[in-house]
Amino acid sequence: MVSNKWLFNKIKEMADIDQGLQFSGAKNQSTQESLFQIDVERFGFKDTFNKINFTTANALVYIINEVHNSKIKRLIERFGYPTQKMIGEEGMHLFGVLIQQQLDDPDLQKNCTEQCDFPGEIKAHIIDKMLLTQGKKQMYGTQYYKDTKSGEARSFPIESPTDVDDLRKEMGIFITIHDEKSRMTERYRKNV
């Protein structure tokens, strides 16, 4: 049960925007076409985004993440760190999705993994993203990328490959790393 419906709705609103951009951007990555008709030259971003191979969709995701970062911090100041009691399990899932995208704010990610009662799978995703951002190997094998030559999913390096399935189970992830790779490969191939 959700005790703070207003907070749940704010988090859901941000997550809907975030996921809409993430999934739309993934569908257009292979062609590098602009997802949105925004003239980045007019705003002076063109050279910056071209140097790091940004599409317009990537730029919008980055900007939205920055806006969400300040909103998340204001919500935490006002209500404290969200919990399942406040916003329910669905709300914590949505909040976790938002926190995963806060790559430029590792302190926020770390504080949320310590203060929020995320479902285990969501917490594993956040921890793996934090580790990769720090240049370390992931712990739970939740992060993948698309091999541009084969079209297959490739896992970013894992700290302990022989133990990863057991670690995943401890976090409530009951799909093996092998099956997850197959599922991600299928997903990447559908988005071509």
Secondary structure by P-SEA (a helix, b strand, c coil): ccccaaaaaaaaaaaaaaaaaaaaaaaaccccccccccccccccaaaaaaaacccaaaaaaaaaaaaaaaaaaaaaaaccccccccccaaaaaaaaaaaaaccccaaaaaaaaacccccaaaaaaaaaaaaaaacbbbccccbbbbccccccccccccccccaaaaaaaaacccccaaaaaaaaaaaaaaac
